[in-house]
Amino acid sequence: MLTAKKSVAEKRKGFRAALKSGKLLRFPGAFSPLVAMAIQRHGFDGVYVSGAALSADMGLPDIGLTTLSEVAAVTAQIVRVTSLPLIPIC
């Protein structure tokens, strides 16, 4: 099974340090664990997950049809496979 090499605490600590550095952080959006792994492989600083991206992936309009539990489930899957910090946007 694929798992992240960093714990959640290590991701949080690294994210806070990066924020304090003053550099611009690049966080592209992901709608699946596979996309998040590609984002990590390409050297981005983090990843975000949004209900709009999940709606588009499901072929639904962005009018609030995705539930918080669906966003949370995909977020948990992404956190499990990437070592990048993640920002959920609901």
N, C-alpha and C positions, 0 to 999 in steps of 0.2 A: 504494500500500500504506500502511496506517495504521501509524505508528510513534510511539513516545514522544518527547516533546520534550526529555526529560532523559536523560542517560546514567546507567548504573548507579551510577557513582561520585557523580554529583550527587544521585541519590536517596538513597544511603547517607549522604552528608554532611548532607542536609536532615533525614533521619530521626534521626540522632544529635543534631543541634541541637534538634529537636523533643522528644526524650527529655530533654535537659538543661533544657528550658524549664519542666518540672514540670507542664505542662498535660495534661489528659486527652486521649488520642489515640483517635480512633474508627476502627476497622479492621473493617468488615463483611466477611463471607465472600463469595467469588465462585467460581463453578464454570465460568465461561467468559469469554473476552475481552469479549464483549458486556456481560455483567453488570459486569465490572470498569470498563468505559468508563462505564456508568451511575453506578457508585459515584463515579468521579472527577467526573463532571458534577454530581453532587449535593453536592460539596464536602467529602467525607470526607478524613481524613488519610492513609489507606492502605488496603490490602486484604490479606486472608489467603486462602489456598487450603488446603483440607483434603481428605484422602481420603474422609471422610464425605460432604462436599458433592458430590464427584465420583461417589461411589457412588449417592447420591440422584438425581443428574442422569442416570445410566445406568440407573436403575430397579433397582438392586441393593441388597440389604441391607448395612448397615454391619458386616460381619463380616470385613473384610480382603480382599475380593475384588479391589479395585483394586490395581494394582501401583505400585511406586515410579516406574517408567518412565512410566506413564500420568499420575501426578501431576506428574512433572517436565515432561512434554510440555505439559500444560495450563498449568503455571506459566510456562514459556518463552513460550507464546503470550500470556499476560496481561502479562508483563513487556514484551513487544514493543509492546503497544498503549496502555499507560497510563504516566503520569509519576509515579504514586504508588509509595511503597515497598511491597514485598510480603513477607509472612511466610508461608512454606510450613509447614503442620502435617501431618506424616505419621503 
